[in-house]
Amino acid sequence: MGIFVLGGVVFIVTFILFKISAFKKTSSDQSWKKLAAVTIVDYLVLVVGTLVTGILFMTFYSIGHA
C-alpha cells in the first residue's frame, strides 16, 4: 500500500513542478485557454506515465517473485 501512496505523492509533486515551470515560461499576453490546454496535456502525460510505470513495476515484481 505504501508504494501506491508514494506514487501518488510523486505524481502530485511532479504535476505541481510542471505547472510552476509552465507559468515561468509563459508571457503575460498568452491566453488562459492555451494554458488550460497545456495543463490538460501535462496531466494526461503524467497519468499515462504513472500507469505505465506502475504496470512495469508490478510486472518486474511479479517476475522477480515467481
MODELLER restraints for C-alpha pairs under 7 A, 6 or more apart:
rsr = mdl.restraints
at = mdl.atoms
